[in-house]
Amino acid sequence: MSAALSCLPFSVLDRSRVRRGQSRPAAVRETVEFARLAEEWGYHRFWVAEHHSVPGVAGSAPTVLAAAAAAATARIRIGTGGVMLPNHQPLVVAEQFGVLESLFPGRIDMGLGRSVGFTDGVRRALGHDKRAAQDFDAQLTELLAYFAAGNHGVHAWPAEGLRVPSFLLATGSGAERAARFGLPLVIAAVGGEDRMVEAIDRYRAEFRPSLPGAAPYVVVSASIVIADTAAQAHRLLLPEAWSAAYARTRGEFPPLIPPAEIETLTMTARERRIFDEGLYGHLYGTEDEVADQLERLVGRTGADEILVHTSTYDRGARLASHRRLALVAGLAHGSPGELERVGARPGTAA
């Protein structure tokens, strides 16, 4: 492990994925328990996501879930990855984060995205349509203004005057927008690593400080899996890849199913193509293999932080992967056996 990697913050994004046979309330409770474990293992942040009417994702109210995760922890930063601003009124978002920061001072992050509801029905239920995303710059400007002390007119108390770090999730022109607003950038290799690197370079070149001393800050989001062998780690990626293939061919993102079942499926040509695409771009393997892949990724991107998002059917294997990554990244102190006992306490079993 290089010195650069050992000094890098590592964080976790959890979407409250549902496994077949698991209740959605159980998946949400699992997210809160995962936040507590991530804190014990030394991760820097723990973020939750926003999805509406998705059968395989239970995380629908990120600020509510963030409050529960913050209450279950003591030191780790808690935030959203992210709140989809076009789905909400900026005033309400500012008030929610103002309450979170008031209850858990110095620990709250406001990660924001530009996506709208997945289907026409969801968008109608949220009271918005696709055009809402076109007003994102105005929405973001309004939201950030509510935190400025001395704002006149409508007040988003208790947010006014509070310092809640804001992050922009990069989709489409997100990198340029983050640079224009002078905000930290959260970006993944959607469309390939080369495109991600190009977007990061543009972000750094075009960055305009929004506060005195503000500088470009890049959080690279990546799916990372560590297991005893590369083959075992690769197998853990199958459930999420199949969910993506199922969603893109049937219009519904399903709960995760076991790899053994996926291996017996007869897929259509289109399903197979999407499934195979879903297996690209991950970092996986043994500890040494993943460390090499991470050093290459950080070398190419100059990442200031890594945000880990990993889903698989086997919850125990997923927790073990995050424990092992904590050791690889130098986050956790103690032997692998000690970390194993932390992960095996009651309530954390698969």
Secondary structure as a PSIPRED ss2 file (coil, helix, strand):
# PSIPRED VFORMAT (PSIPRED V4.0)

   1 M C   1.000  0.000  0.000
   2 S C   1.000  0.000  0.000
   3 A H   0.000  1.000  0.000
   4 A H   0.000  1.000  0.000
   5 L H   0.000  1.000  0.000
   6 S H   0.000  1.000  0.000
   7 C C   1.000  0.000  0.000
   8 L C   1.000  0.000  0.000
   9 P C   1.000  0.000  0.000
  10 F E   0.000  0.000  1.000
  11 S E   0.000  0.000  1.000
  12 V E   0.000  0.000  1.000
  13 L E   0.000  0.000  1.000
  14 D E   0.000  0.000  1.000
  15 R C   1.000  0.000  0.000
  16 S C   1.000  0.000  0.000
  17 R E   0.000  0.000  1.000
  18 V C   1.000  0.000  0.000
  19 R E   0.000  0.000  1.000
  20 R C   1.000  0.000  0.000
  21 G C   1.000  0.000  0.000
  22 Q C   1.000  0.000  0.000
  23 S C   1.000  0.000  0.000
  24 R H   0.000  1.000  0.000
  25 P H   0.000  1.000  0.000
  26 A H   0.000  1.000  0.000
  27 A H   0.000  1.000  0.000
  28 V H   0.000  1.000  0.000
  29 R H   0.000  1.000  0.000
  30 E H   0.000  1.000  0.000
  31 T H   0.000  1.000  0.000
  32 V H   0.000  1.000  0.000
  33 E H   0.000  1.000  0.000
  34 F H   0.000  1.000  0.000
  35 A H   0.000  1.000  0.000
  36 R H   0.000  1.000  0.000
  37 L H   0.000  1.000  0.000
  38 A H   0.000  1.000  0.000
  39 E H   0.000  1.000  0.000
  40 E H   0.000  1.000  0.000
  41 W C   1.000  0.000  0.000
  42 G C   1.000  0.000  0.000
  43 Y C   1.000  0.000  0.000
  44 H C   1.000  0.000  0.000
  45 R E   0.000  0.000  1.000
  46 F E   0.000  0.000  1.000
  47 W E   0.000  0.000  1.000
  48 V E   0.000  0.000  1.000
  49 A C   1.000  0.000  0.000
  50 E C   1.000  0.000  0.000
  51 H C   1.000  0.000  0.000
  52 H C   1.000  0.000  0.000
  53 S C   1.000  0.000  0.000
  54 V C   1.000  0.000  0.000
  55 P C   1.000  0.000  0.000
  56 G C   1.000  0.000  0.000
  57 V E   0.000  0.000  1.000
  58 A C   1.000  0.000  0.000
  59 G C   1.000  0.000  0.000
  60 S C   1.000  0.000  0.000
  61 A C   1.000  0.000  0.000
  62 P H   0.000  1.000  0.000
  63 T H   0.000  1.000  0.000
  64 V H   0.000  1.000  0.000
  65 L H   0.000  1.000  0.000
  66 A H   0.000  1.000  0.000
  67 A H   0.000  1.000  0.000
  68 A H   0.000  1.000  0.000
  69 A H   0.000  1.000  0.000
  70 A H   0.000  1.000  0.000
  71 A H   0.000  1.000  0.000
  72 A C   1.000  0.000  0.000
  73 T C   1.000  0.000  0.000
  74 A C   1.000  0.000  0.000
  75 R C   1.000  0.000  0.000
  76 I C   1.000  0.000  0.000
  77 R E   0.000  0.000  1.000
  78 I E   0.000  0.000  1.000
  79 G E   0.000  0.000  1.000
  80 T E   0.000  0.000  1.000
  81 G C   1.000  0.000  0.000
  82 G C   1.000  0.000  0.000
  83 V E   0.000  0.000  1.000
  84 M E   0.000  0.000  1.000
  85 L H   0.000  1.000  0.000
  86 P H   0.000  1.000  0.000
  87 N H   0.000  1.000  0.000
  88 H C   1.000  0.000  0.000
  89 Q C   1.000  0.000  0.000
  90 P H   0.000  1.000  0.000
  91 L H   0.000  1.000  0.000
  92 V H   0.000  1.000  0.000
  93 V H   0.000  1.000  0.000
  94 A H   0.000  1.000  0.000
  95 E H   0.000  1.000  0.000
  96 Q H   0.000  1.000  0.000
  97 F H   0.000  1.000  0.000
  98 G H   0.000  1.000  0.000
  99 V H   0.000  1.000  0.000
 100 L H   0.000  1.000  0.000
 101 E H   0.000  1.000  0.000
 102 S H   0.000  1.000  0.000
 103 L H   0.000  1.000  0.000
 104 F C   1.000  0.000  0.000
 105 P C   1.000  0.000  0.000
 106 G C   1.000  0.000  0.000
 107 R C   1.000  0.000  0.000
 108 I E   0.000  0.000  1.000
 109 D E   0.000  0.000  1.000
 110 M E   0.000  0.000  1.000
 111 G E   0.000  0.000  1.000
 112 L E   0.000  0.000  1.000
 113 G E   0.000  0.000  1.000
 114 R C   1.000  0.000  0.000
 115 S C   1.000  0.000  0.000
 116 V C   1.000  0.000  0.000
 117 G C   1.000  0.000  0.000
 118 F C   1.000  0.000  0.000
 119 T C   1.000  0.000  0.000
 120 D H   0.000  1.000  0.000
 121 G H   0.000  1.000  0.000
 122 V H   0.000  1.000  0.000
 123 R H   0.000  1.000  0.000
 124 R H   0.000  1.000  0.000
 125 A H   0.000  1.000  0.000
 126 L H   0.000  1.000  0.000
 127 G C   1.000  0.000  0.000
 128 H C   1.000  0.000  0.000
 129 D C   1.000  0.000  0.000
 130 K H   0.000  1.000  0.000
 131 R H   0.000  1.000  0.000
 132 A H   0.000  1.000  0.000
 133 A H   0.000  1.000  0.000
 134 Q H   0.000  1.000  0.000
 135 D H   0.000  1.000  0.000
 136 F H   0.000  1.000  0.000
 137 D H   0.000  1.000  0.000
 138 A H   0.000  1.000  0.000
 139 Q H   0.000  1.000  0.000
 140 L H   0.000  1.000  0.000
 141 T H   0.000  1.000  0.000
 142 E H   0.000  1.000  0.000
 143 L H   0.000  1.000  0.000
 144 L H   0.000  1.000  0.000
 145 A H   0.000  1.000  0.000
 146 Y C   1.000  0.000  0.000
 147 F C   1.000  0.000  0.000
 148 A C   1.000  0.000  0.000
 149 A C   1.000  0.000  0.000
 150 G C   1.000  0.000  0.000
 151 N C   1.000  0.000  0.000
 152 H C   1.000  0.000  0.000
 153 G C   1.000  0.000  0.000
 154 V C   1.000  0.000  0.000
 155 H C   1.000  0.000  0.000
 156 A C   1.000  0.000  0.000
 157 W C   1.000  0.000  0.000
 158 P C   1.000  0.000  0.000
 159 A C   1.000  0.000  0.000
 160 E C   1.000  0.000  0.000
 161 G C   1.000  0.000  0.000
 162 L C   1.000  0.000  0.000
 163 R C   1.000  0.000  0.000
 164 V C   1.000  0.000  0.000
 165 P C   1.000  0.000  0.000
 166 S E   0.000  0.000  1.000
 167 F E   0.000  0.000  1.000
 168 L E   0.000  0.000  1.000
 169 L E   0.000  0.000  1.000
 170 A C   1.000  0.000  0.000
 171 T C   1.000  0.000  0.000
 172 G C   1.000  0.000  0.000
 173 S C   1.000  0.000  0.000
 174 G H   0.000  1.000  0.000
 175 A H   0.000  1.000  0.000
 176 E H   0.000  1.000  0.000
 177 R H   0.000  1.000  0.000
 178 A H   0.000  1.000  0.000
 179 A H   0.000  1.000  0.000
 180 R H   0.000  1.000  0.000
 181 F H   0.000  1.000  0.000
 182 G C   1.000  0.000  0.000
 183 L C   1.000  0.000  0.000
 184 P C   1.000  0.000  0.000
 185 L E   0.000  0.000  1.000
 186 V E   0.000  0.000  1.000
 187 I E   0.000  0.000  1.000
 188 A E   0.000  0.000  1.000
 189 A C   1.000  0.000  0.000
 190 V C   1.000  0.000  0.000
 191 G C   1.000  0.000  0.000
 192 G C   1.000  0.000  0.000
 193 E H   0.000  1.000  0.000
 194 D H   0.000  1.000  0.000
 195 R H   0.000  1.000  0.000
 196 M H   0.000  1.000  0.000
 197 V H   0.000  1.000  0.000
 198 E H   0.000  1.000  0.000
 199 A H   0.000  1.000  0.000
 200 I H   0.000  1.000  0.000
 201 D H   0.000  1.000  0.000
 202 R H   0.000  1.000  0.000
 203 Y H   0.000  1.000  0.000
 204 R H   0.000  1.000  0.000
 205 A H   0.000  1.000  0.000
 206 E H   0.000  1.000  0.000
 207 F C   1.000  0.000  0.000
 208 R C   1.000  0.000  0.000
 209 P C   1.000  0.000  0.000
 210 S C   1.000  0.000  0.000
 211 L C   1.000  0.000  0.000
 212 P C   1.000  0.000  0.000
 213 G C   1.000  0.000  0.000
 214 A C   1.000  0.000  0.000
 215 A C   1.000  0.000  0.000
 216 P C   1.000  0.000  0.000
 217 Y C   1.000  0.000  0.000
 218 V E   0.000  0.000  1.000
 219 V E   0.000  0.000  1.000
 220 V E   0.000  0.000  1.000
 221 S E   0.000  0.000  1.000
 222 A E   0.000  0.000  1.000
 223 S C   1.000  0.000  0.000
 224 I E   0.000  0.000  1.000
 225 V E   0.000  0.000  1.000
 226 I E   0.000  0.000  1.000
 227 A C   1.000  0.000  0.000
 228 D C   1.000  0.000  0.000
 229 T C   1.000  0.000  0.000
 230 A H   0.000  1.000  0.000
 231 A H   0.000  1.000  0.000
 232 Q H   0.000  1.000  0.000
 233 A H   0.000  1.000  0.000
 234 H H   0.000  1.000  0.000
 235 R H   0.000  1.000  0.000
 236 L H   0.000  1.000  0.000
 237 L C   1.000  0.000  0.000
 238 L H   0.000  1.000  0.000
 239 P H   0.000  1.000  0.000
 240 E H   0.000  1.000  0.000
 241 A H   0.000  1.000  0.000
 242 W H   0.000  1.000  0.000
 243 S H   0.000  1.000  0.000
 244 A H   0.000  1.000  0.000
 245 A H   0.000  1.000  0.000
 246 Y H   0.000  1.000  0.000
 247 A H   0.000  1.000  0.000
 248 R H   0.000  1.000  0.000
 249 T H   0.000  1.000  0.000
 250 R H   0.000  1.000  0.000
 251 G C   1.000  0.000  0.000
 252 E C   1.000  0.000  0.000
 253 F C   1.000  0.000  0.000
 254 P C   1.000  0.000  0.000
 255 P C   1.000  0.000  0.000
 256 L E   0.000  0.000  1.000
 257 I C   1.000  0.000  0.000
 258 P C   1.000  0.000  0.000
 259 P H   0.000  1.000  0.000
 260 A H   0.000  1.000  0.000
 261 E H   0.000  1.000  0.000
 262 I H   0.000  1.000  0.000
 263 E C   1.000  0.000  0.000
 264 T C   1.000  0.000  0.000
 265 L C   1.000  0.000  0.000
 266 T C   1.000  0.000  0.000
 267 M C   1.000  0.000  0.000
 268 T C   1.000  0.000  0.000
 269 A H   0.000  1.000  0.000
 270 R H   0.000  1.000  0.000
 271 E H   0.000  1.000  0.000
 272 R H   0.000  1.000  0.000
 273 R H   0.000  1.000  0.000
 274 I H   0.000  1.000  0.000
 275 F H   0.000  1.000  0.000
 276 D H   0.000  1.000  0.000
 277 E H   0.000  1.000  0.000
 278 G H   0.000  1.000  0.000
 279 L C   1.000  0.000  0.000
 280 Y C   1.000  0.000  0.000
 281 G C   1.000  0.000  0.000
 282 H C   1.000  0.000  0.000
 283 L E   0.000  0.000  1.000
 284 Y E   0.000  0.000  1.000
 285 G E   0.000  0.000  1.000
 286 T C   1.000  0.000  0.000
 287 E H   0.000  1.000  0.000
 288 D H   0.000  1.000  0.000
 289 E H   0.000  1.000  0.000
 290 V H   0.000  1.000  0.000
 291 A H   0.000  1.000  0.000
 292 D H   0.000  1.000  0.000
 293 Q H   0.000  1.000  0.000
 294 L H   0.000  1.000  0.000
 295 E H   0.000  1.000  0.000
 296 R H   0.000  1.000  0.000
 297 L H   0.000  1.000  0.000
 298 V H   0.000  1.000  0.000
 299 G H   0.000  1.000  0.000
 300 R H   0.000  1.000  0.000
 301 T H   0.000  1.000  0.000
 302 G C   1.000  0.000  0.000
 303 A C   1.000  0.000  0.000
 304 D C   1.000  0.000  0.000
 305 E E   0.000  0.000  1.000
 306 I E   0.000  0.000  1.000
 307 L E   0.000  0.000  1.000
 308 V E   0.000  0.000  1.000
 309 H C   1.000  0.000  0.000
 310 T C   1.000  0.000  0.000
 311 S C   1.000  0.000  0.000
 312 T C   1.000  0.000  0.000
 313 Y C   1.000  0.000  0.000
 314 D C   1.000  0.000  0.000
 315 R H   0.000  1.000  0.000
 316 G H   0.000  1.000  0.000
 317 A H   0.000  1.000  0.000
 318 R H   0.000  1.000  0.000
 319 L H   0.000  1.000  0.000
 320 A H   0.000  1.000  0.000
 321 S H   0.000  1.000  0.000
 322 H H   0.000  1.000  0.000
 323 R H   0.000  1.000  0.000
 324 R H   0.000  1.000  0.000
 325 L H   0.000  1.000  0.000
 326 A H   0.000  1.000  0.000
 327 L H   0.000  1.000  0.000
 328 V H   0.000  1.000  0.000
 329 A C   1.000  0.000  0.000
 330 G C   1.000  0.000  0.000
 331 L C   1.000  0.000  0.000
 332 A C   1.000  0.000  0.000
 333 H C   1.000  0.000  0.000
 334 G C   1.000  0.000  0.000
 335 S C   1.000  0.000  0.000
 336 P H   0.000  1.000  0.000
 337 G H   0.000  1.000  0.000
 338 E H   0.000  1.000  0.000
 339 L H   0.000  1.000  0.000
 340 E H   0.000  1.000  0.000
 341 R H   0.000  1.000  0.000
 342 V H   0.000  1.000  0.000
 343 G H   0.000  1.000  0.000
 344 A C   1.000  0.000  0.000
 345 R C   1.000  0.000  0.000
 346 P C   1.000  0.000  0.000
 347 G C   1.000  0.000  0.000
 348 T C   1.000  0.000  0.000
 349 A C   1.000  0.000  0.000
 350 A C   1.000  0.000  0.000
